[in-house]
């Protein structure tokens, strides 16, 4: 699938706060916890719970969210297909980062072991 400039713009302007409740619902409906979700988000972005809550309260865009993030050096190990897009082939850095997060949430919801999700070892 081709990613259009319009798609990249839409991803950049979407607020993290609008997507976060969907992440919570997705993982909790599959028996995982909000704490596990926060662990995954912190691994990818460096945001602890308080910083994450602050960004949600401020209703920041994904663009601002990832500008403030310290991306995990192993984030490039997140590969595969999410929402019809092969993550490692996405050439827009912000869109790729949003899809990294989507993929981690998806892996968590599918019951993958935390060590595998966090690319340990």
Helices and strands as residue ranges (DSSP letters): H 5-13, H 16-29, H 34-45, H 49-57, H 62-68, G 75-77, E 81-82, E 85-86, G 87-89, H 93-109, H 114-117
